[in-house]
Amino acid sequence: MIKTLRAFTGEIDDINTAVGDILFQLDLDKNIRKYSVGIISCFPDFISSGVISALAEKLPFPLTGATTLAGSSNGIIGEMILILTVLTSDDVEFVTGLTGPIAGEDEKPLIQAWEQAVAGRTDKPALMISFAPLLNNMSGDFFVEAWSSITGNVPNFGTAAIDNNKDYHDSQTIYGGSAYRDCYVFILCYGALEPLFFVGSISKKRVFWERGKVTASKGNLLSGVNGVSVAEYLKGLGLATDEDGKIAGINAFPFILDYNDGTRPVIRVMFSITPDGSAVCGGYVPEGATLMVGAINAEEVLATSEAAMKEALSSGKGRSWLMFSCAGRYFALGFNTTAEMEKAGALFGDTPFHLAYSGTEFCPVYGTDGSLTNRSHNDTVVICGI
């Protein structure tokens, strides 16, 4: 059984006050058990101010996590805050890992970190909790597929770091008292643990009726749907164009992608349309997959988040919940950027939860036979019950 401790602070500049406040809330002498690990979501300034490194020195367990642009937990909602969730247990063991710098789609840093983390063990983790760097030349799908191969399909749940800058240049993962722009951090959970996973994306009422078949693609570059360019396909659906003939607001029209393998469809955002009419997407779009075009706005974010959270809560009591929601959903809320976090607070009440915004969401999806397949998501809220 896992017990969850939670603490937060909005104090960035006064290190002693910030650390003291967190330690007071945790009350570790009374609450700590045999095995423990810390999960941090924070505004990047908590790293540069020295709060993270000072906190790591005071904690008697490993610290992991990533930067975010906003987050919430029981009793706290905000942007310039630090949220710490501590998982502590007498029968679930936590092993942490850190890769070396990742420069491209090369599995070697991941393999080395995995081998170091599992050295001397013969049992298999029940869950992997991931904090990935946000890299311009990397897809979340690479990480998901590589880790699935390396770990033997250990369920992988987590997030990619993000921050409040337009180009996300301050996005960092956290390990111990240090932060990294190009290293992957993970937690391996061993023991009697049966995690549950839930996904909220886009409802059927917000999806164009027409289905397309991916006829040309390479990685995350989608070139053809039904034998025509992506731009032509989208115009055929009636999407508006500007005075230059370009499709306006493509970020608000993500793809719903069905791998046709019996697993739940995933969302792929479009970052841009190239001059030849291809779409640069937020993840792999394999040839042969079926896709539909959806639309996302504030109403849709709140409705789908509420549905996923209620489904999670109905699965049973006694769990703690980790949640990561895409930054695209945060921006889709317009001026009411705290609405999704407020929704979580109202629904979960005193049930322990930790919600942070994400650059890419990692969450397994269930097949028709109940099996799990690890997936990378866009424009999605993912939920893990532990």
Secondary structure as GFF3:
##gff-version 3
##sequence-region A 1 386
A	DSSP	beta_strand	2	9	.	.	.	ID=ss1
A	DSSP	alpha_helix	15	26	.	.	.	ID=ss2
A	DSSP	alpha_helix	28	31	.	.	.	ID=ss3
A	DSSP	beta_strand	35	42	.	.	.	ID=ss4
A	DSSP	alpha_helix	45	48	.	.	.	ID=ss5
A	DSSP	alpha_helix	51	58	.	.	.	ID=ss6
A	DSSP	beta_strand	63	67	.	.	.	ID=ss7
A	DSSP	beta_strand	71	73	.	.	.	ID=ss8
A	DSSP	beta_strand	76	78	.	.	.	ID=ss9
A	DSSP	beta_strand	82	89	.	.	.	ID=ss10
A	DSSP	beta_strand	92	98	.	.	.	ID=ss11
A	DSSP	alpha_helix	108	118	.	.	.	ID=ss12
A	DSSP	beta_strand	127	132	.	.	.	ID=ss13
A	DSSP	alpha_helix	140	151	.	.	.	ID=ss14
A	DSSP	beta_strand	156	160	.	.	.	ID=ss15
A	DSSP	beta_strand	173	175	.	.	.	ID=ss16
A	DSSP	beta_strand	178	180	.	.	.	ID=ss17
A	DSSP	beta_strand	185	191	.	.	.	ID=ss18
A	DSSP	beta_strand	196	200	.	.	.	ID=ss19
A	DSSP	three_ten_helix	204	206	.	.	.	ID=ss20
A	DSSP	beta_strand	212	218	.	.	.	ID=ss21
A	DSSP	beta_strand	221	225	.	.	.	ID=ss22
A	DSSP	beta_strand	228	229	.	.	.	ID=ss23
A	DSSP	alpha_helix	230	236	.	.	.	ID=ss24
A	DSSP	three_ten_helix	250	252	.	.	.	ID=ss25
A	DSSP	beta_strand	255	258	.	.	.	ID=ss26
A	DSSP	beta_strand	266	268	.	.	.	ID=ss27
A	DSSP	beta_strand	270	273	.	.	.	ID=ss28
A	DSSP	beta_strand	279	281	.	.	.	ID=ss29
A	DSSP	beta_strand	290	293	.	.	.	ID=ss30
A	DSSP	alpha_helix	298	313	.	.	.	ID=ss31
A	DSSP	beta_strand	321	326	.	.	.	ID=ss32
A	DSSP	alpha_helix	327	332	.	.	.	ID=ss33
A	DSSP	alpha_helix	339	348	.	.	.	ID=ss34
A	DSSP	beta_strand	353	358	.	.	.	ID=ss35
A	DSSP	beta_strand	361	366	.	.	.	ID=ss36
A	DSSP	beta_strand	372	377	.	.	.	ID=ss37
A	DSSP	beta_strand	381	385	.	.	.	ID=ss38
###
